[in-house]
């Protein structure tokens, strides 16, 4: 395992304009309007250092879908969101979707790179299975404990108070970056489960509330707090690395990458959220 760099503490390290440019046929430091599975084909193999993916969890019901983009033999057809409800697919279609976007992510990720994939009980198991099918190796499964999680209003089940984050690399030789010293000695004072100077464990206590500035331009229904993405970056990336964000939403991961001194490429299909994300980046 590579331990080649100790990450700095979470201060803004904004990449300079000189570092902007293009990768393959896509501009860097931009969120592109469109479907990740279609547009990512313009990126070369093994060309990005980090991927932070917050895909649809398939937790909603009632939407209409048409499978039109991306295909893997034996796993249904292709996919494309065609309705406002973007989080509802039949199980076989969702597996096909997951295999398709993960295969592209694996293709463009460097052997020294890391991939972080968000999920809940709705989809984390499918992401895990899809990774095993593709030969993507799982490094850790993180339990993100949300101490201020929303209560269960029906009173018919336990209050959901955690999500899952899978840390993985593309498979093959284990060359991925791990900023181990930072994981032990960095400032994680907001995390009640992290002891100073001790190894970081796989349960993280990170409140789900967002700073006022994170919501100033609007919000996404599945928006994560910026501090989560900044931790992922600090653990597994270096300044000037390229961070790929397949499902940019309101732009949190791209904002975090910019503030940590990385270059980024994001993708978002919904114009409403794209506008929010671009406005946030202008203010970052």
WOZI-V426871 format. One record per backbone hydrogen bond with DSSP energy under -1.0 kcal/mol. NH is the residue of the N-H (numbers start at 1). CO is the residue of the C=O. Records with the same first field share a line. If there is no record, write none. Layout:
# WOZI-V426871
NH->CO + CO
This chain:
# WOZI-V426871
2->176
11->9
13->259
19->16
20->17
23->26
25->42
26->23
28->21
29->264
32->266
34->268
39->35
40->36
42->39
43->40
46->107
47->108
48->108
49->242
50->242
51->114
52->244
53->116
60->87
66->80
68->66
75->72
79->69
86->84
94->90
95->91
96->92
97->93
98->94
99->95
100->96
101->97
102->98
103->99
104->100
105->101
106->102
107->103
108->104
109->105
110->48
113->110
114->49
115->168
116->51
117->166
118->53
119->164
123->120
124->120
127->123
128->124
129->125
130->126
131->127
132->128
133->129
134->130
135->131
136->131
137->169
139->167
140->167
142->165
143->202
144->163
145->204
146->161
149->146
163->144
164->119
165->142
166->117
167->140
168->115
169->137
175->173
177->112
178->2
179->235
180->178
183->179
184->180
185->181
186->182
191->188
194->191
197->184
198->195
204->143
206->145
214->211
215->212
218->215
223->220
228->225
230->226
231->227
232->228
233->229
234->230
235->231
236->232
237->233
240->261
241->238
243->263
244->50
245->265
248->267
251->248
255->251
256->252
257->253
258->254
259->255
260->256
261->258
262->257
263->241
265->243
266->30
267->245
268->32
274->270
275->271
276->272
277->273
278->274
279->275
280->276
281->277
282->278
283->279
